[in-house]
């Protein structure tokens, strides 16, 4: 925790000091009469009070320097969830603080729903006090607290003392995306107009899904003999199963500045985070292998490819909760850690993989970054698709009537210009699918299930 203690004179103190100085100077510079001894006494008394007050209040400010302040917050939490903020203040000094004004500057990205973060407090000597209030989360990401300020005045109101405490323990609340509750069937029905791709190919193997019974041939595993069918047909029969392919998937979230535009909770980044949470949770039911990459401002946060599980879902939610609420700073291209080859190497790929980029592709830097990585992945014979949350499709839903129609026309005009900028992706065989807020999950599910059906025998 960092602390800064300020001691200053109030407006009232400045006014009294000015009056004392004016009285003294006025009597001194009047040549037609000597300075009155009473005036000098009055001025001296006022100055004595001011100086004594300064000394006394400086000793009281010492208490502010000895305070220990902690913030107890339940984090991470989910979107729209309430959390209790507990401020614990310990005074180890032998002097108390009374009638002080306390203020905790909570994140403006959250709603206060109960209690007060500002008010009058008393901190007796050698004591600990607690202040509580509740906040509600809006949107995903890391919400940063500001400073804690304790301010008090001397009894005459001539001086103020102010303790400013920053980097207090637990200075942020991390908000995880909620996992949408709609069923897979609902989302797939919503995306039914997309082609499902080639018919599913069949391959014999060991799985839990029974396919057929056939006659034994040399080389078959004896443990697959169906003895009941063998006894009935009087010849060795083998149980055959369908080999269910497990997908290898990597989701890549690109944190471009435009992903953060809009109202908290309905920004493109909020929808993208919920989509990732849903897809990873879905992958855990299919036992797919999945990884996650989050491109930040000057770093890459990732989860190497592994079999999806409840633990991996939790880990992904926690990483998504650490995304900053505000747009990140421009990415430092010279950083080795964001080199595409480095990122791919850290993923621990073992087989052909479906890479799904979530990027709005609305600035040149983002398009270049996605294109460079897609080129390497295609050269390595991986499948790549870009699901692009389009600003016009997100913002037009908030407008009505003629305003919505005009906005869509303007938006689609800009989309045509954007299309010219992503021709390089199309040239290397990477499809770019523009989506609105309700299309993200359906499109991703369709692509994943389409890829599952592309089994190479």
SVG drawing of the C-alpha trace seen along z (x, -y; Angstrom):
<svg xmlns="http://www.w3.org/2000/svg" viewBox="-40 -62 51 135">
<polyline fill="none" stroke="black" stroke-width="0.4" points="0.0,0.0 1.2,-3.5 0.2,-6.4 0.5,-10.2 -0.5,-12.5 -1.2,-16.2 -1.6,-19.0 -2.9,-22.3 -4.7,-25.4 -8.4,-25.8 -10.1,-28.7 -11.2,-29.9 -7.6,-29.6 -6.4,-31.6 -9.0,-34.3 -8.1,-34.7 -4.4,-34.8 -5.1,-37.4 -7.2,-39.6 -4.4,-39.4 -1.8,-40.4 -4.0,-43.2 -4.6,-44.6 -0.9,-44.5 0.3,-46.1 -2.4,-48.7 -1.4,-49.9 2.3,-49.7 2.3,-51.8 0.1,-54.6 2.6,-57.5 0.1,-59.9 -0.3,-57.7 1.8,-55.1 0.8,-51.5 -1.6,-50.5 -0.2,-48.1 -3.6,-46.3 -3.5,-45.8 -0.1,-44.2 -1.3,-42.0 -4.3,-40.8 -2.1,-40.1 0.3,-38.2 -2.5,-36.1 -3.9,-35.2 -0.5,-34.1 0.1,-32.1 -3.2,-30.3 -2.4,-29.5 1.1,-28.3 0.0,-26.3 -2.8,-24.8 -0.2,-23.8 1.9,-22.0 -1.0,-20.2 -2.5,-19.1 0.9,-18.0 1.0,-15.6 -2.6,-14.4 -1.5,-13.9 1.1,-11.4 -1.8,-9.1 -2.8,-9.1 0.7,-7.9 0.3,-5.0 -3.0,-3.6 -3.1,-0.2 -5.9,0.2 -7.0,3.4 -9.8,4.1 -11.5,7.5 -13.3,8.3 -14.8,11.5 -13.2,11.9 -13.6,13.1 -17.4,12.8 -19.8,13.3 -21.6,10.6 -24.6,9.1 -23.5,10.6 -23.3,8.6 -20.2,8.5 -19.6,7.0 -16.7,4.6 -15.1,4.6 -12.7,1.9 -10.6,2.7 -8.8,-0.2 -6.4,0.5 -5.0,-2.4 -1.9,-1.4 -1.2,-4.8 -2.0,-6.0 -4.0,-8.9 -7.5,-8.5 -9.1,-10.1 -12.6,-11.6 -15.1,-13.1 -13.1,-12.2 -14.5,-11.9 -13.9,-8.6 -14.2,-7.9 -13.4,-4.7 -13.3,-5.5 -14.9,-2.3 -14.8,-1.5 -17.1,-3.7 -17.7,-0.6 -19.7,0.9 -23.0,0.1 -23.4,-0.6 -26.4,1.3 -26.2,1.1 -24.3,-0.7 -22.1,-3.8 -18.6,-4.3 -18.4,-7.8 -19.2,-9.1 -18.0,-10.2 -15.9,-7.7 -14.3,-7.5 -11.1,-5.6 -10.2,-5.3 -6.6,-4.7 -5.3,-1.1 -8.5,0.0 -9.8,1.6 -12.9,0.5 -14.8,2.0 -16.8,0.3 -18.9,2.3 -21.0,1.7 -22.1,3.7 -21.4,3.4 -23.0,5.0 -20.8,6.0 -21.5,4.8 -19.7,6.5 -16.6,8.6 -13.0,7.7 -10.9,6.3 -12.5,3.3 -9.9,1.1 -10.5,-0.7 -9.2,-4.2 -7.7,-5.6 -9.1,-5.6 -9.1,-9.1 -9.5,-10.0 -9.9,-13.7 -10.3,-15.6 -10.4,-19.2 -9.1,-20.7 -11.7,-21.9 -11.5,-25.5 -11.6,-24.5 -8.3,-26.3 -6.4,-23.3 -7.2,-20.0 -5.3,-16.8 -5.8,-14.3 -4.5,-10.7 -4.5,-9.3 -4.0,-5.5 -3.4,-3.8 -2.5,-0.2 -4.5,1.0 -4.6,4.8 -7.2,6.2 -7.5,3.1 -9.5,4.7 -12.6,6.9 -12.4,9.4 -15.7,10.2 -16.1,13.5 -18.6,13.9 -21.7,15.8 -22.1,19.0 -25.3,18.7 -27.9,21.3 -29.5,21.9 -29.1,25.5 -26.8,26.6 -29.9,27.5 -31.3,24.0 -28.1,22.4 -27.7,24.9 -31.3,24.3 -30.5,20.6 -27.7,21.2 -29.5,23.9 -29.1,21.8 -25.4,22.6 -24.4,25.8 -23.3,28.5 -20.6,29.6 -19.7,33.2 -21.6,36.1 -20.0,37.7 -17.4,40.2 -17.3,43.5 -14.2,45.2 -13.9,48.4 -12.4,48.2 -13.0,48.5 -15.6,46.1 -18.8,46.2 -21.1,45.9 -22.2,49.3 -22.2,49.5 -22.7,53.1 -21.8,56.8 -19.7,58.5 -17.9,61.8 -14.5,62.2 -11.4,61.9 -7.8,62.7 -6.3,59.8 -9.4,58.6 -9.2,58.1 -10.7,61.0 -12.1,58.8 -14.5,57.4 -16.1,60.9 -19.8,60.8 -20.4,64.2 -24.1,64.0 -24.2,63.5 -21.4,66.1 -23.5,68.8 -26.6,67.9 -24.9,67.9 -22.4,70.6 -19.4,68.6 -17.2,65.9 -18.9,62.4 -17.2,59.1 -18.9,56.0 -17.9,52.9 -18.0,49.4 -17.9,45.9 -14.8,44.0 -15.9,40.6 -13.4,37.9 -12.3,35.4 -11.8,32.0 -8.6,30.0 -9.7,26.4 -7.9,23.1 -9.9,20.0 -8.1,16.7 -9.5,13.5 -8.1,10.3 -8.4,7.3 -8.5,4.5 -9.8,1.1 -13.0,1.3 -14.0,4.4 -14.5,2.3 -16.8,-0.3 -20.3,-0.6 -22.2,-0.2 -20.8,2.2 -22.4,5.6 -23.3,5.3 -19.9,4.5 -18.4,6.8 -15.9,8.0 -18.7,9.0 -20.4,11.1 -17.1,12.6 -16.1,13.6 -19.5,15.3 -19.1,17.1 -15.7,18.4 -17.1,19.5 -19.9,21.4 -17.8,23.1 -15.2,24.3 -18.0,25.6 -19.5,27.3 -16.1,28.8 -15.9,30.3 -19.0,32.4 -17.5,33.7 -14.1,34.3 -12.6,32.1 -9.0,30.8 -9.1,27.0 -6.8,24.1 -7.3,20.3 -5.2,17.3 -5.9,13.8 -3.9,11.0 -3.5,8.1 -1.7,4.8 1.9,6.0 1.5,9.6 -0.3,12.8 -2.2,14.8 -2.9,18.4 -4.0,21.8 -2.2,24.7 -4.3,27.2 -5.6,30.0 -8.7,32.0 -11.6,29.7 -12.8,30.2 -14.6,28.3 -11.2,27.3 -10.2,25.9 -13.5,24.0 -12.8,22.4 -9.3,21.4 -10.6,19.9 -13.2,17.9 -10.5,16.5 -8.3,15.5 -11.3,13.7 -12.0,11.9 -8.5,10.3 -9.2,8.5 -9.1,4.8 -12.4,3.0 -11.0,0.2 -9.4,0.5 -5.8,1.7 -2.9,-0.4 -1.6,0.1 0.3,3.4 4.1,3.3 4.9,5.1 8.6,5.5 7.7,7.7 8.9,11.2 6.1,12.7 3.5,11.8 5.4,13.3 3.0,15.7 5.6,18.5 6.2,18.1 2.5,18.2 1.9,21.3 4.9,23.1 3.5,22.4 0.2,24.0 1.6,27.5 -0.2,28.6 -0.1,32.4 -2.4,32.7 -4.3,30.8 -6.3,28.1 -9.2,25.7 -8.2,22.1 -11.1,19.7 -10.2,16.0 -12.6,13.7 -11.6,10.3 -13.6,7.3 -10.8,6.6 -11.7,2.9 -8.2,1.4 -5.1,2.1 -2.9,3.3 -5.5,5.9 -5.9,7.1 -2.1,7.4 -1.7,9.3 -4.5,11.8 -3.3,12.2 0.3,12.9 -0.7,15.6 -3.3,17.1 -0.6,17.5 1.7,19.5 -1.2,21.7 -2.3,22.4 1.3,23.2 1.2,25.8 -2.0,27.2 -4.3,26.1 -7.9,25.0 -8.5,21.3 -11.7,19.3 -12.3,15.7 -15.6,14.9 -15.8,11.1 -18.2,9.2 -19.2,6.3 -19.8,3.0 -22.8,2.0 -24.6,5.2 -24.1,4.6 -25.0,0.9 -27.9,0.9 -30.0,3.1 -30.1,0.1 -31.8,-2.1 -35.4,-2.1 -37.2,-2.8 -35.5,-5.1 -32.5,-5.7 -31.7,-2.0 -32.2,-1.8 -29.9,-4.8 -27.2,-3.4 -27.2,-0.1 -26.8,-1.7 -23.8,-3.7 -22.4,-0.7 -22.6,1.6 -20.8,-1.1 -18.0,-1.0 -18.1,2.8 -17.4,2.8 -14.3,0.8 -13.3,3.2 -13.8,6.1 -11.1,4.6 -8.7,4.6 -9.2,8.3 -8.7,9.6 -5.4,11.1 -7.2,13.4 -9.5,14.6 -6.6,15.2 -5.0,17.7 -8.3,19.5 -9.4,18.1 -13.2,17.4 -14.3,14.3 -17.8,14.4 -19.4,11.2 -21.7,11.7 -24.0,9.8 -24.5,10.3 -27.0,13.2 -24.9,15.0 -21.6,15.6 -22.4,18.9 -24.5,20.4 -21.7,19.7 -19.0,21.1 -20.9,24.2 -21.7,24.7 -18.0,24.4 -16.9,26.8 -19.5,29.4 -18.7,29.0 -15.0,29.6 -15.9,32.7 -17.4,34.2 -14.3,33.8 -12.6,37.0 -9.7,38.1 -9.7,41.8"/>
</svg>
